[in-house]
């Protein structure tokens, strides 16, 4: 199987906006966001400078895991609308130059999916091996219990929640007789079924998929994931031959593996296990408590952060390993991650966004981050647990329910932010120094400059071990333009030296500035909590 895939050309200039559909805009007054609500806000999304969407699962579901427990891959959940509503969203988005990715959940389904209802029957049938079953109800494998009730004298292997039986893509290493190989007829049938799901939505106008838990399909696959990579190469190879401009972004977190598997993009995910941060966590969320400001040691924390070097030691090897093969993408947040606010102040968020939106790869903005919506400590909803606080309704204005819904407040999917100073779009539209204005300025600059495109190379120019400053250059692929991006999230003024290149090296032009920053010759002086983009 070839590992050479053509990447959609439109990704080089893409900027994504992630929408959690139940929390974005409610048009029918039932307290839950819907597809027509997204369609009605497309002009706002375009006004941000975003020309692509990722919509979290909107398929039919019991919603025990907020829609990631899919009951029917080919049907929009009635609470969101109809398939026709989604097709109309595709049409309206395309008319505005906006691409739309749906969320694909390939590793498991809901226990209420028709496939599973057939699979759990005692009699053999077409779907008996669509899921992973042991050969006895008391053979739990990695689970020391009976995994759910069924007619079969067997236990089904779970993928995440107890309501999510794992689909059968086979085992890389088999140590039980009931385990299928990755080249078995059962594993092949599962791969074919998932290709059919993708083909269905792409045929209706979808532009691709964000893929949930993409690295976990094949069981016992080891750290290098060779069999999972092979499975994706087959599936994506098939679908890309039919839809060559379809785009795919993986929830994988290891870009070299994800791009080899055929994905166009991989997320730089926020990981923190046992108090140990990955590179992204070092940047933006280096604390065990999402609301802890005092003990936050993230780079963008003005008081708590240190040098950018530790982040770069993790990021740069990964960036270099995939250079020219696809994209390693920064997120402002997502539905699984605590928002930056209120832990980070407005200025700290602005400096962070300056970096996120000017780095290589394709940027993803989580709905509401552009106005500084806050993470809140809330009771769990639909399996959200600690993630629930990042999934609250979008705050449009000061009208009822912050403009999200006309429903009674106690009927809302989640409560809106009750604070008097809760950020909202309408007020920030009128403020020249708002988060919203800053995000629009950054995305406008990104759109106008070839040096800030997704493929444009990055070169680190300054990363002082004892300071807080960070500077890098972005150069257009054809060499026609060179920009220098510099920042100082700390509270002391710092001066760094930027290697001079090009005709304008001694006369740099400031394109965008936050705070007090000056560029003279090869020196850039950065005041406290400043950010600057310079044309050299």
Protein Blocks (a to p, Z undefined) as FASTA:
>chain_A
ZZbdcddfklmmgccddddfklmbcckonopacfklmmmmmmmmmmnopabdcdddfbdc
ehlngopacfblkbccfklopfklmmmmmmmmmmnopacdddddfkbccfkbfklmmmmp
mbdcfklmmpccdfbfklnojaccdedjafbdcddddfkbmklccddebjfbdcbfkbcc
fkbmklmmmmmmmmmmmmmmmmnopabdcdehkllmpghkbjnommmmmmmmmmmmmmmm
mmmmbccdddekpaklmmmnopabdcdddddeehiacfklmmmmgcfbfklmklpcbfkl
mklpccfklmmmmmmmmmmmmgoiaccdddfbdfkbccfblkbcfklmmmmmmmmmmcgc
jddddehklnopacdddddeehlmmmmmmmcccdfblcehhhmamcdfklgfbacdfbfk
lccfklmmmpmkbmklmmmmmmmmmmmpmklgmklccddfbdcfklmbdcdddddfklpa
ccdddddfbfbdcddddddedjklmmccdfbdghjdddehjbccddehiaddddZZ
